[in-house]
Amino acid sequence: MYLAQIRPEDVLVFVPFFIVLIPIIAILVRHQQRMAELIHGKERNGDLEAAVQQLTGEVHRLQAQVAQLALNAAAPKSVEAKIAERNLAG
């Protein structure tokens, strides 16, 4: 059957088919989009988790450094430091 031989009555047979087919295709496309978003979202979450772990390590290192500096500042001055201060003041 060639395209020129198709009668209008024959085309009307396909109308219900297309009416049902279009929403099914729309549902499948939307599902595929959601699945792609989920997959790519998981990849982004992996990258974010690695960045959070790196930043957590950096925070711990900085906290240890601040604690050490606080101990050094609170420690009593050595005898040499006291002598040097007296010489400068005197």
Residue, then its C-alpha position, 0 to 999 in steps of 0.5 A: m500500500y502506497l501513501a497515495q493509496i491511503r484513504p481518509e477512513d484508514v487514517l482514522v483507524f490510527v487516531p486512537f492509537f496515537i491518542v494512547l501512544i503520545p501520553i505513554i511516550a511522555i511518561l517514558v521520557r519523563h521517567q528517563q529524565r528523572m532517572a538521569e537526574l538521580i544518577h547524576g545527583k549521586e555523582r555530585n553527592g560523591d564529589l560533595e562528600a569528598a569535599v566535606q571530608q577534605l574540609t573536615g580534615e583541614v578543620h581538625r588540623l587548624q584546631a590542633q594548630v590553634a590549640q598548640l598556639a594557645l598552649n605556647a602563649a599560655a606557657p610560662k616564659s623561659v629564663e632566657a626570655k625573662i632575662a632578655e626582657r629585663n635587658l631590653a627594659g633596663 
